[in-house]
């Protein structure tokens, strides 16, 4: 028997390239709109404490803002900052006409409740798209700011012209950040949607039926090649930092990439897949608030 050559059949869904395209589009749109409005769009990212991963994410967001012409109104607070102090800051940002988007960088120190803070943000400045009002608009199919990661996945699928209408979509994960809004967005695009999770019986049987498989559980390598229908579109939302025996750490997803890439038709890499899209949609949400505020001023 001859030696089988290893072939990678899956096409990469390149989130990095599409995010760069979105940033380019935003940069042009901001350049055109800014002279009419008299100010750039503004995004305020609130970070509490000294989580190194959070600090890196915030720097990344601020760099992306600078690239497209969005002003950053970032605020960094010591870990012992109280809920009341943060609520006051959010109330002031809600009133600040220079600020179009507000987001609280997670995770927060244990004494602070993220949900309480999220509820304080003006839904029209909710750059993360996670306020109950915006989630309600999504459920009802109304216009509103959409949750960044699932909206980024939808844009990625759209850019690669992947048909969704009538397709079987399986979302593995049910978080309010990704899983639930992801399922609603796929439903809105006329896919037939199943939500599964780490406690689902016969997870493999469920995922094998998926034309579109979205993994968003936060478990490294949970989805293996034998769980994937040949030719399926596999989107890996997982971002898990793992350390190997030599002490080196790297990011891996919820999908076992090497083996699954032989079976899937399309697959996202980690990093470089969904992550850059999340930041691009955050900028897009900020711009959407900016242009809406400009329309309201003119009316």
N, C-alpha and C positions, 0 to 999 in steps of 0.2 A: 504493500500500500504506500502510495507516495506521501510525502510530507505536505500537509495542508498549509498553504501560505495564509498568514493572518491578514484579513482584509477589514478595513474600517469602512462600513457602508454608510454610516450616518453622516448627513451634512450638518455642519456646525451652525447653530443659531448664534450669531456673533453680536451679543449685546453691546459690546464695547463700540463696535462700528456704528450701530444704529443710534446709540446714545450720543455719539459724536455728531451724527447727522441732525438729531433733535436739537443739540446745543447750537449748531450752526444756524438752523432755522430760527431759533429763539433770538440769537444774537442779531440777525437781520431784522426781525420783527421789533425788537426793543429799540434798535437804532432808528427805525421809522417812526415809532410811537412816542419816544421820549421827548422830541421837540414840541409835540402837541400837548403833552401832559406837564412838561416842565420839571420832571424828576424821573430817576430810574425806578424800576420795581425794587421793593425791599423785602428781605427775608430775615426774620429773627429766629435764631436757633438757641434755645436755652439748654445749657448743660450744667448739671449739679454734680460736684465731686470730681474725683480724679481717675475715673476708669480709663485705662490707656486705650482700649478698643474704641470707646466712645469719643475720646479726644481725636483719634485718627479719623473716625467717621466725620466728625464736625469739621476738621481741617479739609477733608475731601469735599464736603458740601460747600465750604466757603471758597475753595479754589474754583469749583465748578461755577459758583455764582459770579466770581470775578471774571471768568472766561466769557460769560454771555452778557455781562453788563448789569447784573443784579447787585444792589447794595446789600452788604451784610450788616445786620444789627445784632450780632451774636452777643450773648451774655453768659459769662462763666461764674458760677456761684460756688462757694465753699460747701463741703459735704453736709455741714450742720445747718444749712439754710432751712427755715421753717416753711410749712405749707402756706401760711398766711403771707409771708414775704413774697413767695413766688406768685400767689394769686394777685397781689398788688401789681407786680411787674406785668403780668399778663393783661390785667385790666388797663394799664397804661398803654401797652402795645396795641390793644384792641382799638383804642382811641387815636393812636398815632397814625396820621395820614401818610407818613412815609413808608409805613410797613404794610405789605400786602399779604405776607405769609408768616405764620408763627408755628414753630414746632418745638416740642419738648423731647430732647434726646434721651432715649431709654438705653439701659435700665437706670432707674433712679435709686438713691440710697433707700434702705428698707423703711425708714420712718415716713417716707413720702408716698402718697397714693397717686399713681399716674392717671387713673380714671378721673379722679376729682379735678386734677389740673386740666386734663383734656376737655372736660365739660366747661371750663372757664373760657376757652378760646372761642372767639367769634367764629361761627361755622363758615362764614365767607372768607375767613383768613386761615382756615384750617389746612395748612399746606400738606399735611400727611393724609388728609381725607379720612380721618378716623372718628370725627365727631359723630354722635348718634344722629344728628340732623342729616349729615352727608350720607351716612349708611342707610338712613331711611329714604333719602332721595334715590339711592342706588336700588333699593328694594322696589321702589315705585317706578323706576325707569325714568326719573326726572333728572334734569341737568343739575350738576353739583360737582364739588371737588371729589375725585375718586382716590381711593387708597392706592398709594404709589406703587407698591410691588406688583399687585395683580394688574393694575392698569399698565404697568411696564411690560408684563407678560403678554397682555392683549396686543399692545403696539408691536411687540416683537413678532408675534404670530401674523399680524396684519402685514408687516414689512416683508415677510417671507411668503406672503400670499398663501397661507395655509388655510384651507377651507374649514369652517367650523359648523356651518349649517347642517343639522341632521346627524352630526358625528357624535360618537360616544366619547364623552370626556370624563375622566376620573381624576378627582382632586384628593390626594392623600394628605390630610391635615385639615383641621377645622377651627384654626385660630381666627380671632376677630381681625388680626393684622393681615392675614393672607388667605387662609382656607375658605372662610365664609364669603368674603367679598369676591374672591376668585370664582367660586361656584356661581354666584349671581351674575358676574360679568359674562361668563361662558353661556349661561342661560339666556341672557340678553342677546347674545349672538346666535341664538337658535341651536345651540348644541344640546344634546341630551346628557344631563349631568348626574354623576354619582359622587357623593362625598364619602370617602373612607378615612380611616385613621389607624393609629397604631394598635387599637384594641379591636379592630374589625376582624370577625371570623373569616377565614378563607381569603385573606387579603390578595394572595397570588391569583386566585380565580377572578377576583374583581378587576385587578389591574391588567390581566391578560386580555380583557375585553376592550381596553381603552384604545381609541384611535389617537386621542390626545391624553397624555398622562402627566399630571403636575404633581411633583413631590415637594411637600412643604411641612415636614414633621420635625426636623431638627435631629434626625438620627443618622449618623454617618453610614453610608452604604446600605441603607434599608432596602432600596429597590435594586434587585439584581437582574441579570439578563433574562433568566427564566420567567420573570414576572412581566416581561414586556412583549406585546404583540409585534411580530415582525413588521417593520415599516412604520411603526407608531412614532408620533411626535412626543419626545420626552423633554419636559422642562423641569430643571432642578433648581428649586428655590432655596434649598438647604445651604447654610454657611456654617460649617462645623470646623473649629480649629482643633487639629489633632497633633500630638507630639509622637514622633517615632522613637525607636530605641536609642538613637544617638542624641536625643534631646532637641532635635530640630522640629519646629512646628510648621504646619502648612494648613491651608484651607481645603476642605473637601466637601462635597455635597451630600445629599440624601440618596443619590444614585451612584451605584458602582459604575463609574464612567467607562473604564477600559473594556469591560465585557459587554455592557449595554450598547456601546457605540457600534458593535458588530451586528446588532439586531435592529436597532431603531432606524427610522428614516431620517429624522432630524433629532438633534440633541443640543442642549446648552452646556457649555463648559462651566466649571467652577474653579477659580474665579473667571470673570470676563463674560458671563452670561446675563443673569438677571440683575446682579448687583449694580452695574452701571446704569441699567434701565430705571431702577428705583430712583437714583439721584436725578436722572434726566426728567422723570415725571414730577418729582418734587419741584424742579425749576419750572416745569410747564404749568403746574398748579399755581405757583406764585405769579407767573405771567398771566394766567387766566383771571386771577383775582385783580391784578393790576389793570388789565384791559377792561374788565367789567366795571371797576371803580371809575375808570376814565369815561366810559359810556354814561354812567350815572351822573357824573359831573356835568357832562355836556347836555344831558336831557333837562 
